[in-house]
């Protein structure tokens, strides 16, 4: 039986640490607040909806995505739709189409929840990533968001990229 | 244990002694109530009867009723009264039977046997007693008596297969093999054609068991062996254990010298299970090619083609091929496909070659895998890349090249930081370099990746304990335990007999104790020299804190070691049920295996580990009390006599908190949470003997004994003749020239000095023995106070033998400073983790 080399699976409370590890290793400069991961499994019944997945390369967890559903508009920076908060793949496992799978997954969730917009914020410096989104049909909108992302080296500017789904 | 009182159904054999007819009737009624578990009513009735005076019968019954109501102290009281009223075993059969039952439930098996037997002797016709007796005899290991009882019971109830099986087993154990075979055959005849589907498993076990006995009885006699073989053919269709059957067949062929036939059977076995290495080895033997590498190679090449998916035929040539070029090629063919697939156990698969062929295999493997790794691109072939790094890290760890090992595991981790295995290995490497805290933190990092992984949870706990971080360890362990009302899982870990945890915790506590002791000594020394009165109070509290730590950790260590001993007692006791259960289920082979296991129970690694740990503490207690005596004899000022310590309120409170965290048993049953009572023993050696040593000593064979422990124990009890025994056994089993032998012998010589304390005769015996077996020692210098024995040992034995040096350290016979120096020299060749352990906890 031919098996796909890359598979996606849910994130569970028990392997949340793996997602955290991946995100931190891939983005060593970003300071993640503890709540960034814990909010996926809230202790109280919060109403926020998240879509998180991990990608397994030959059963090894190598990439993760976390996105949040914004059912209502929340300012210009957070329009109604699904916001990809982070998408990270370990460097050595890039080029296996993992990000495509993630995007497909988010688009599916977006449709399931009757949304039409997927968007994300990418630091201006990450040209490669921005290009990838653009290749996948995302468009940048508006001016650069000043000091949008906090890193250990100080805040950096980001660009809002979005894509409409019918 | 289930409560079995089957025996009481039979008719009472005689009148209750010393009671009128009327009273006897009443007693029987009470007995009935007891059998119906209506203990309250039974007790009420007994009370009315006893107003007119009590008999042993009534007291015994009363005791039993109390016992089953859960009132164990009262029960013991009444039983004691009952026994006191009986002269010898002159009591009614019922009374004896009741006492037997009571003693069995309280696990006083020899007494129980006595009373059951008395019940029969005093006229009981209750045949069930024989079954109980047989069980108890088996439990205490008196198989001769068990056979008698089994026979009696079998005579009374021939209608059950279990009784025939038990009889045969008892005969077999007593060496009456032919009788055992006859017994089994007889039943087979009786049962022929009458067995239903449900009984066929039992039947199969009994058939092959009979063959076992026949095989054992046959020895090397060819005619008898042929007979066994015929029997094997006869029963083949009805035996389910095909492996056992074929293995038996092959070994008979081997014994008969029919090697060709044997080889065919081994080939059949390989076909059934091509992964069992044992069969390949035996096939070599049966083909007569064990010594011929060329033929062996040809054989395995063929087999490898025949079983292409199988490891064993590929692996076996690695154990004997001599030519390095060829071996290197074969290693590559064996290892690289596994690395390519990403098999985590690749290194474990060939690890055995690292010890057996240390001079060839590791260097070749290193070449092969290093080359392979250099060809793997981390992005293109991530799987082979990481697993090759992982493999090489293990390889270098095995070769004790820690630096290189660490570099490789770091490469793997940098590449894929999400593999739990890598963290474990990194922890392991750090552990070997002596960085215990870092090791624990590394494994903890891995644990956080996957919280439901029980394996890494246990690993983390163990690493924390090795780093003496007990609280952290308990917290992590408690994630997987049933905690109910307790604050952590310590209690549950005791309940589930998690000996790995408890022994590690014990050892951690002991290490903490040693460290605290050192700190205390330093602090006391500082306090003694300090002249300022400033801050006196806070110093005083610090000292008290330290004193408490010293005592607490030592007590807890001992308490935990005792817990292990308790588990093993429980294991031993657990056998009780199987003396009858196995017979009913028809599993005599498994039963005999269990008996063998039981005979070696107290020599199992975990038990001996706990024993050795406890020995350190008990020996220490003994030595301390000796020193106290000496100093008390010398001057009666009794500085050592502790000032009654007043506990401050805050300390008391903290102790209460701590109590909850270390509680090992249900709070209501626990009277010695910190093991203080264990430490307070007046006779540490006797306590050690009772809890650990006696059971070990009875089971451990000479070839495997810890003679050093024997020596140290007997030395302290003053039994020098037994020391001599341990010494000569050690020199026989191990090496007469080893430094341990030398050190032990010298210790014994010094113990026989005129000025040494101890029994004269014992000294003489030891001296005599030394003169005959160790005449090379300068025995004439014995009473020469200025003779330098330590130099003598250094000059004549290997002075860097760490075991010998530590032995001398424990015996405390020589100048400490010089010994330290020697130990420091000796540990240089050890790996860092051992060095640290010795430095911190031995010196």
Interface residues (C-beta under 8 A of the other chain):
Chain A: X13 X14 X15 X16 X17 X18 X20 X21 X22 X25 X57 X58 X60 X61 X62 X90 X91 X92 X93 X94 X95
Chain B: X342 X378 X379 X382 X383 X385 X415 X416 X417 X418 X419 X448 X449 X450 X451 X452
